[in-house]
Amino acid sequence: MTSGSDASVRRAVEDAHRREWAAVLAATVRVTRDLDLAEECVQDAYTAALVEWARGGVPDRPGAWLTTAARHNALDALRRARTLRSKLHLLIEPEPDSEPESAPKPAPAPDDRLRLVFLSCHPALAPAAQIALTLRLVCGVPTPDIARAFLVSEPTMAARVTRAKKKLVAARVPFRMPTPAELPERLDSVLTTIHLLFTTGHTAPAGPTVTKDDLAGRALDLARMLHGLLPDEREVRGLLALLLANHARRATRTTENGRPSLLAEQDRTAWDQEAIAEAHALVLGALRGGDPGRYALQAAIAALHASAPTYAETDWEQILVLYDALLAIWSSPVVALNRAVAVAMVEGPATALAEVEALEQDERLAGYRYLPAVKADLLRRLERPADAAVAYERALALADNDAERAFLTDRLAQCGAAVRAAACNPPQS
């Protein structure tokens, strides 16, 4: 163990929460068979760490310390209840000798965290509730960040997570992997959850930094586990390829002062070429064998961005074709907004601006900070700085990420300077 100040202990506990929460919770659920009790025991373990690590130093293996503490908490809680069975109101798993011989065998799970993801994505829950519960319990994503990802208020998301947990209690869902026959009905929610987890880390909704690489890395780990479990599923290949192609750019996505670095400005020699090559091979496999799914198409788009030698040499025409195919099978307004960026590169910013202005009527994007940000950039490129400033102000009002706010503030100041320059130099008649 290493001793340290209260501040260093807090940082160690916070780091352990980011890195170890899912594994500690999954290990504790195996003892309690009860999500609510397990979450409470894990939270108590993290609280105890603040005191014990300040007294005795931060352990060499914080995750192991927290797992042991949480399991002790769980066993104490079960002993206080006098009987294990009296606490098994959730996640009761049949004993081996009581399970029917003809019962289908569950699929093997390479990691308890993946088992917990499939558990949270039970069909008893609505898809949005499945994803929200997984992000909160399995991944430790704060409720406000989940709410921002879903474009809903924090109280609404908190209520959604609570209802999902209660519904799992009522359904008495076993803590095991689904059988091969049960996997298909849960797979899409699992894919969506892992993707959303990665997105939350790839571009943090709030906080001082643009990215949360540990969160993105956790999602990538889950995607690899899922690919190991289901190597022949094309959409699983697509998801892993998508995450690899995007994560390969992580070293260049911010400037030295922490501001977002635009794709056109990033040093491509610093990208992870091994990850890009792996993504490319997975994309080829995901696109073969029939109509591609949404993750395969998104992966193909990401791979084109990652493989372009320079920003100017990006195959925007092909990217636009892929966005058209993606929008045909997944009518997401966010996809439509991303497509508008490609339209701007192929057909010009004026055509793209018309599409963005049409998207402003979609209530699903009412709180989406990138809608006014994209509009502002298009207006800037069209040399309409006053209108761009209005859009930048709107984007700034919606942004909670400090680094993004700094970037938008810089752009707003540039627009203001352009407006003043135009006023001082009116066009000659």
LINTA-V996180 format. One record per helix or strand of 2 or more residues. SS is the DSSP state (a for helix, b for strand). FROM is the first residue (numbers start at 1). LEN is the number of residues. If there is no record, write none. Layout:
ss->SS from->FROM len->LEN
ss->SS from->FROM len->LEN
This chain:
ss->a from->6 len->27
ss->a from->35 len->22
ss->a from->62 len->19
ss->a from->84 len->4
ss->a from->112 len->9
ss->a from->127 len->12
ss->a from->143 len->8
ss->a from->154 len->18
ss->a from->180 len->23
ss->b from->206 len->2
ss->a from->213 len->17
ss->a from->234 len->14
ss->a from->250 len->3
ss->a from->263 len->3
ss->a from->268 len->3
ss->a from->273 len->15
ss->a from->294 len->14
ss->a from->316 len->14
ss->a from->333 len->15
ss->a from->349 len->11
ss->a from->363 len->3
ss->a from->369 len->13
ss->a from->385 len->14
ss->b from->400 len->2
ss->a from->402 len->23
